[in-house]
């Protein structure tokens, strides 16, 4: 994208097989995790739409692969279909390549659909990596799109963080590049590793009901050193409480209320919740608890550590901290960890090498409020009892590389609607479940056809963060709307 006349990198979506139009339209795409369509982008990412790549004659809605733009802006090429072989498991790209043919697709003038398809090959050789050259391509352009035509304003996402000096870490969300400069001017990138079933949510936040995120070891080293050896430091984040996340694991919620739920942990600074109140601690025997409960709606949280002690700010306002019993403090941490036994989520996280004063805390909170005001409402939720009638092959760590997580598609026959609205005329439900997270299998999968399960789901259209995720889908439910299982997953750690 362009900003102040300069080209800057911008992350649009997680996925694979990205491509850029060979003209001056500025169009680009990201292939989705189902390998069935692309998300098309125009105007530096300000406009986006989905384009099916698996509706060519003979493809029957199956997976495709190797999508490329030709040298002509109106023509694309790819291979497929990739179909599941009998008794096979894992990635159909690896297992079913013998069915793949080369296809050529002609885009509409505005690239909002594929007008026609041509099958180029017809054999059983497993064709791959097509590259097509078309004469006269230099004269071709896509109508209505031009490089640098975006009018998006940077103010739309807020000027956060308001203070850029002394940054130790900046993590905006999953879709951001998450680069920043430290006090010396060195450009750094915030890199986080997921633990357990920690994942990203519908607001591209760290979703922490099933695990935690840890700052990657190499980049964390200087941050750990600072928190351990120097007193001044600050933590800030937009907190998405469990009420906003609407997680469904009540056993964890009850356990968190009794034992405390960790939000952040670093040497000499631990933040955790107990019965709705925040406890701040340096280590064993030194703890302070907020005099009032934290909000149950999204809010900006800042904790500053100085020689005088800790100062707590909620939405830019100081909140009193009261001394707590020694047992309220957890064991000091030797890593930079976000989450742990907590049902909430985090956005716009920053660590500073100094204690931010009250006026800067208020400025950061005001900037964060722009993001908070833009958060989408909670989608309608459906709870049903349903019988499993179709399954898909389970993902394997080797089969989904370079992905580390994958969804698995199942089809159910609805037997009883327990809560929410579901059309009485519909009998079947296509549900995407997490089958693997962080290269570890999710507990409870695979499931058994013929058995009845209780499902808590939302429409996948409300979870655009899933668009780039790998999906194992061997079902025949090409005509069904996709739903997403929003229950809290747990992973089975490798032995």
Buried (B, 14 or more C-beta within 10 A) or exposed (E): BBEEEEEEEBEBBBBBBBBEBBBEBBBBBBBBBBBBBBBBBBBBBEBBBBBBBBBBEEBEBBBBBBBBBBBBBBBBBBBBBBBBBEEBBBBBBBBBBEBBBBBBBBBBEBBEEBEEBEEBEEEEEEBEEBEBEEEEBEEBBBEEBBBEBBEBEEEEBBEBBBBBEBBBBBBBBBBBEBEBEBEEEEEBEBBBBBBBBBBBBBBBBBBBBBBBBBBBEEBBEEBBEBBEEEBBBBBBBBBBBBBBBEBBBEEBBEEBEEEBBBBBBBBBBBBBBBEBBBBBBBBEEBBBBBEEEBBEEBBBBBBBBBEEBBBBBBBBEEBEBEEBEEEBBBEBBEBBBBBBBBBBBBBBBBBBBBBBEBEBBBBBBBBBBBBBEEBEEEBEBBBBBBBBBBBBBBBBBEBBEEBBBBBBBBBBEBEEBEEEEBEEEEEBBBBBBBBBBBBBBBEEBBBEEEEEBEBBBBBBEBBBBBBBBBBBBBBEBEEBEBBBBBBBBBBEEEE
